[in-house]
Amino acid sequence: MYILEPAFISKPRRTVGLPVLAGEKEETLFGDGHEVGTCGPFELQKAGRWRVGRASMTVEGGLEAATRFLYDKLFEAAEGLQLCRVWHYVPQINELGIGGLENYRAFCHGRSLAFEEKYGAGFERRLPSASAVGTEDERLTVVFAACATEPRHFENPEQVAAYKYPKKHGPRPPSFSRASIVPAGGGSSDVFISGTAAIVGHETVAPGDTPGQIERTVRNLRLISRACGLEDDLGARLGGQRHFKIYIRNKTDLALVKTALEGALLNVTDKVSYLRSDICRAELTLEIEATLIGVRVG
């Protein structure tokens, strides 16, 4: 199982319920750090300028209620800092939950309400980059990264901003930006590219067709890269370290996905993990996220 430790490897090591199909089995984004206590269910770590928190909880009362509870505690844990990136691992993400609402949509409903309650009207301007994928764990896991530096958020010009999706995608839209850039000083920045899939406007492209989704997902990554000032290749020539997590619904697609991405997107110096995961829409077979640490943004 995949181990997500954004600041440092702790003991006991925490998995997020995602089988590793290939590549890196764990992720350490921010270098060495140390534990700085807890805030409710969140275990907190400090690594350089970053405060990183992680919490998991069962969802017997429904995903909306669990999400709102964890976000209330997340805001408390990140108080006084800027929220820059959030990772979510959602159990049975495509299944129907309480009231017949799909679990992902119930999660989105709870997250949107939590942001609105915290920040009020115009909360969309505060939304960080994020991802939400399915986990084989029975618990909802949320991980955040926050620091004192205010991030800049970016959107893909060929996609509707997720927080503006129409109600056909659920009673409240997803609450995230497509990418966030956080200046680090000395001309470098850390860049968080949200989970990216084959969506144009707000509609799925090539439903169930993995080759078609690979092509469109890579195009979307290039578009958000250009919007962020990273040229068309996600900062491949701009220094720093690139981390990719590639979520694959059907493990039989691994060879196809690896071959395509190693030719179109990835370099030998990248840290890459291929993970078996359900995606937020049942017709999606692939999602890719990227984290770029210490790149020189134009």
HELIX and SHEET records of a PDB file:
HELIX    1   1 LEU A   63  ALA A   77  1                                  15    
HELIX    2   2 ILE A   98  GLY A  100  5                                   3    
HELIX    3   3 ASN A  103  TYR A  119  1                                  17    
HELIX    4   4 PHE A  123  ARG A  126  5                                   4    
HELIX    5   5 ALA A  162  LYS A  164  5                                   3    
HELIX    6   6 LYS A  167  HIS A  169  5                                   3    
HELIX    7   7 THR A  210  ALA A  227  1                                  18    
HELIX    8   8 LYS A  251  ASP A  253  5                                   3    
HELIX    9   9 LEU A  254  ALA A  264  1                                  11    
SHEET    1   A 2 ILE A   3  LEU A   4  0                                        
SHEET    2   A 2 GLU A  26  GLU A  27  1                                        
SHEET    1   B 7 VAL A  20  GLY A  23  0                                        
SHEET    2   B 7 LYS A 271  ARG A 276 -1                                        
SHEET    3   B 7 GLN A 241  ILE A 248  1                                        
SHEET    4   B 7 LEU A 286  VAL A 295 -1                                        
SHEET    5   B 7 SER A 188  THR A 196 -1                                        
SHEET    6   B 7 ALA A 179  GLY A 185 -1                                        
SHEET    7   B 7 ARG A 152  PHE A 154 -1                                        
SHEET    1   C 6 HIS A  34  CYS A  39  0                                        
SHEET    2   C 6 PHE A  42  ALA A  47 -1                                        
SHEET    3   C 6 TRP A  50  THR A  58 -1                                        
SHEET    4   C 6 ARG A 139  CYS A 147 -1                                        
SHEET    5   C 6 GLN A  82  PRO A  91 -1                                        
SHEET    6   C 6 SER A 129  THR A 135  1                                        
SHEET    1   D 2 ILE A 199  VAL A 200  0                                        
SHEET    2   D 2 GLU A 203  THR A 204 -1                                        
END                                                                             
